[in-house]
Amino acid sequence: MKLLDIKNEIHPKLYEKLESKITELRPSQEKSIKAGLFENKNLLVCTPTASGKTLIAELASLNSIYNQIGKAVYIVPLKALASEKYKEFKERYPDIKVALSVGDTDSNDSYLEKYDLIVTTSEKLDSLIRHHTPWLRFVSVVIIDEIHLLNDASRGPTLEVIITVLKKVLRKMQLIGLSATIGNPKELAEWLDATLVEDSWRPVKLKKGVYMDGEIEFY
């Protein structure tokens, strides 16, 4: 699928940002679009690393923001990763207001109401929800990166609570989960009430082998 094929489905500003960087969409991106990415459908995208999952999140988030449908929240597991994503989005989309919220967990951060795209961690968002943050009702798209951490003993419960609460509070929210490693994708997609998008394409072919005495034997 060419980027030109979806020109009429995305906001002109978003198309203008993308056309200088990409001309053809990757398999997972095409599958996500066909699965309802632009139709407010929940998606669980399970594809290899570097297969284009971040752009799927951007297409949903920025299309919502540019069309003034609502804010987007991008959830990542680590503060360092949050800072990295924040810098990427600030550089890529200088015309929208991007915020990084990973600090004090004893605040509702009401100032975030002025921002369009909020990058945060699950622990921080959990705190914001518990403090009844006023801007939450304006969120239309929620991205959960590394959603397989639902199975993590320390972080999983918090993430599960967040998803459960958001599903109840934001009835029209579009939820998009991203992961390269999910052991039970069909069950998770069912729980999320999401369409499962799977693909095995990766930019660099993965080979397995054994290294010994300076040589690698592939198999």
N, C-alpha and C positions, 0 to 999 in steps of 0.2 A: 504494500500500500504506500502510495506517495503522500507526502505532506499536503500536496495540492488537492488531494482527494477529500480532505477534511476542512478545506478552507472555509466552506460555508457553515461548518458546524462549530467553529471556534471564533472567539472575538477577534476582530481585525488587529488589535494591538498585540495579542498573543501570537497570531500568525506572523506578524511583522518581526517579532522577536525570534521566532523559530526558523523562518525561511532562510536566514543568513547562516544558519548552523547545520541544518539537516534538510535533506530532500526526500529521504525514504525512511519510513517507520520500520522498526524492528518487529519480529513476529509477535512478541508478547504485547506490544503496543497496539498492533492491529487487532489482535484477539480481544484486548480489553475494550477497544472502541466498539467492536461488534457485539460485545457482551453487555453494552449499555453504559459505558463510561460517561457519555454526554447525556444520558437519560436518567441521571440521579440514581443509578443502580449501585448497590453495595457490591464490592468486588474483593476477592481474595486472590492475589497474584502470587503464584508460586513458580518462580523461574530462577535460573542460575545467576550467580553474581555477574554484574556488568552486562546484563541482558536488556537493560532499559527500564527498570522498574521506577526509577526516580522521575523520569519524564512522564510516566503514566500519572504519578501523583501531581506533577506540575500541571498537566493538561486539565485535570479535574479542578485543582485549587485555583489556578489563575483564571480559568474560564469563569468560575463562579465569582471571583473577585472583580474581574473586568466587566462582567455583566451585572454587577451590583446585586448579586443574589445573596451573598453573605461572606463572612470571614472563613478562613481556612486555618486549621490547627495541624501542625506536623509534629507527631510524637516520635521521639527517638529514645533509646535506652540509656545513653551516656551523655554527660554534659559536654565532653569533648566533641562528640559527634554532633550535638546540637549546635555548638559554636561553628563547626565546619559547614553544616547545612545553612546556618544563618548567613555566613559570609558568601556562600555560593548564591543564595537567593538575592541578597543585597546587590551583588555584582551583576547578576543576570537580569534582575527586574528593578532598576533604580527608580522607576516611576510609581512603585507601590510601597506601602509602609510595612516593613518587615521588622518584627520584634523577636528578641531572644529572652525567654523567661525560664531561668533555671536557678534563681537565687533563693531569697528568703521564703521559707515554706509557711510562714505565719502571716501571710498577707494575701489580699484578694487581687492585688495588682490592677486596680480599677483603671489605671492609665492605659492599659492594653486595649481599651475600647476604641482608641484612636488608630489602631493598627489593623492591617488587612490580613497579614499572614503571620502567625505566631508559632515559633519553633520552641518546643519545650520537651521535658522528660515526663514519663508517666507519674513519677513521684510528685513533681511540681504541679501537674494538672490535677492530680488527686487532691492536693492541698487547695488549689483554686476552687475546685468544685465544693469542697467542704466549707470554704469561706464564702460560698454563694456569690461568686464573682458575677457582677451584673452584665458583662458583655457576652457571657456564654450563650445567651439566647440568640445572638446574631451569627453564630457559627453554622455554616451549611455543609462544610466538607471537613472530615477528620481523616488524616492519614496516620496509620500506625506502621512504622518501619520496624523490621525485625519482630514481627508479631508472633513468631514461634516462641518468644520468651514467655508466653503464657504458660509454658511448661516449666519455667524456671522456678525453683523452690522459693527464692527470695523476692523476685520481682513479679512473678506470675500472678499472685493474688491481687496486687495493686492494679495491674493492668486489667484483670478480669472485672474488678469492681468498676473501674473507669468505663469500660465498654458497656457494662450493664446499666450504669447510671445514664450515660449519654444516650443510649438507645431509648430510655424511658423519657428523658427530658427533651431531647431533640428529635421529635418524631419524623421530621423531614430531612434529617441529616443523611449525607452520603458518606458511608464508611468504606475506606479502602485499606486493606491489610497487605503488607509487602513482606515477602520472605524468600530466601533461597533454600531453606531447609525446614520443611514441615513433614512430620511423620504421618499425620492423619489429616491431610488437607480436606477431604470430603466431609469429615465430621466437623471440622472447624468451620468450614464454609456454611454448613447447615446451621450451626449455632449462631453464626454472625448474620444469618439470613442473607447470604451473599452468593454471587455467582463465582464459581471457581474457574480461574484462568491459569492453565498450566502450559508450559512450553520448555523444551530442552535445548533450544538454540543458545549458544554462547559465542562471543566474538573470537575467542581463542579456544581451539579444541583441547579438551582435557584428556591427558594421557596418564596412565598409572604405571608405575614401575618400581623396581627395587634398586637402591644405590649401594654399591659395595666396591671398595678398593678403586675408587675413581671412575667407575663405570656404572651406567644405568641400564638395567635390562627391563624393557617395557613389555607389558603383557596386556 
